Amino acid sequence: MRVWNGAADWREERCEFSGGQWGWASGGRVFEIAPTAKKLFSFLNDSNNVPLEKNPKLKAHALTVFAMTCESAVNLRKAGKATVKDSNLKDLGELHYKYGVVDEHFEVVRFALLETIKEAVPEMWSSEMKEAWTEAYNQLVAAIKQQMKPPAQVV
């Protein structure tokens, strides 16, 4: 099953098999583009000078971003709407709010993700593929932004 029509040989299972490699590459690229973004990741502050490429928490975060965008792309192709689990969105929205994530941060991540995929599969890269991944990412971000508010107060 293809993530979008016309992208030869792109399959859902490629998301699963390639996510670790692509997720890390896009995560590392974020800091090449925007070094100040490091301050948004509290787990990097207590990493005891572990190099970024060896930081397991950063790798896990990058993989999550890639996997959720991939899930969003699959759902976009299947249902015409990029969706993820609502419980994940609420948590993601609260965390992004807590750490002060703004539009520019989402834009840097989108750019890094697209460039990473482009370099990983140059023979498949096309304007159609770029548009599909951009749309999937943008819809995922829009859903996260809708949930970006302080955590609910417990009474």
WOFEN-V126199 format. One record per residue. N is the residue number from 1. RES is the residue in three letters. SS is DSSP state (2 for helix, 1 for strand, 0 for the rest). PHI is phi as a letter, one per 20 degrees, with the letter a starting at -180 (999 if undefined). Layout:
<<N/RES/SS/PHI> <N/RES/SS/PHI>>
//
This chain:
<<1/MET/0/999> <2/ARG/0/e> <3/VAL/0/f> <4/TRP/0/b> <5/ASN/0/f> <6/GLY/0/n> <7/ALA/0/e> <8/ALA/0/g> <9/ASP/0/m> <10/TRP/0/e> <11/ARG/0/c> <12/GLU/2/g> <13/GLU/2/f> <14/ARG/2/f> <15/CYS/2/f> <16/GLU/2/f> <17/PHE/2/f> <18/SER/2/e> <19/GLY/2/g> <20/GLY/2/f> <21/GLN/2/f> <22/TRP/2/f> <23/GLY/2/g> <24/TRP/2/f> <25/ALA/2/g> <26/SER/2/f> <27/GLY/2/f> <28/GLY/2/f> <29/ARG/2/f> <30/VAL/2/g> <31/PHE/2/f> <32/GLU/2/f> <33/ILE/2/f> <34/ALA/0/c> <35/PRO/2/g> <36/THR/2/f> <37/ALA/2/f> <38/LYS/2/g> <39/LYS/2/f> <40/LEU/2/f> <41/PHE/0/d> <42/SER/2/g> <43/PHE/2/f> <44/LEU/2/e> <45/ASN/2/f> <46/ASP/0/d> <47/SER/0/e> <48/ASN/0/l> <49/ASN/0/m> <50/VAL/0/f> <51/PRO/0/g> <52/LEU/2/g> <53/GLU/2/f> <54/LYS/2/d> <55/ASN/0/f> <56/PRO/2/f> <57/LYS/2/f> <58/LEU/2/f> <59/LYS/2/f> <60/ALA/2/f> <61/HIS/2/f> <62/ALA/2/f> <63/LEU/2/f> <64/THR/2/f> <65/VAL/2/g> <66/PHE/2/f> <67/ALA/2/f> <68/MET/2/f> <69/THR/2/f> <70/CYS/2/f> <71/GLU/2/f> <72/SER/2/f> <73/ALA/2/f> <74/VAL/2/f> <75/ASN/2/f> <76/LEU/2/f> <77/ARG/2/f> <78/LYS/2/f> <79/ALA/2/d> <80/GLY/0/m> <81/LYS/0/b> <82/ALA/0/e> <83/THR/0/c> <84/VAL/0/c> <85/LYS/0/f> <86/ASP/2/g> <87/SER/2/f> <88/ASN/2/f> <89/LEU/2/f> <90/LYS/2/f> <91/ASP/2/f> <92/LEU/2/f> <93/GLY/2/f> <94/GLU/2/f> <95/LEU/2/f> <96/HIS/2/f> <97/TYR/2/f> <98/LYS/2/g> <99/TYR/0/e> <100/GLY/0/m> <101/VAL/0/f> <102/VAL/0/c> <103/ASP/2/g> <104/GLU/2/f> <105/HIS/2/f> <106/PHE/2/f> <107/GLU/2/f> <108/VAL/2/f> <109/VAL/2/f> <110/ARG/2/g> <111/PHE/2/g> <112/ALA/2/f> <113/LEU/2/f> <114/LEU/2/f> <115/GLU/2/f> <116/THR/2/f> <117/ILE/2/f> <118/LYS/2/g> <119/GLU/2/f> <120/ALA/2/f> <121/VAL/0/c> <122/PRO/0/f> <123/GLU/0/f> <124/MET/0/d> <125/TRP/0/f> <126/SER/0/b> <127/SER/2/f> <128/GLU/2/f> <129/MET/2/f> <130/LYS/2/f> <131/GLU/2/f> <132/ALA/2/f> <133/TRP/2/f> <134/THR/2/f> <135/GLU/2/f> <136/ALA/2/f> <137/TYR/2/f> <138/ASN/2/f> <139/GLN/2/f> <140/LEU/2/f> <141/VAL/2/f> <142/ALA/2/g> <143/ALA/2/f> <144/ILE/2/f> <145/LYS/2/f> <146/GLN/2/f> <147/GLN/0/e> <148/MET/0/f> <149/LYS/0/b> <150/PRO/0/f> <151/PRO/0/g> <152/ALA/0/f> <153/GLN/0/f> <154/VAL/0/e> <155/VAL/0/e>>
//
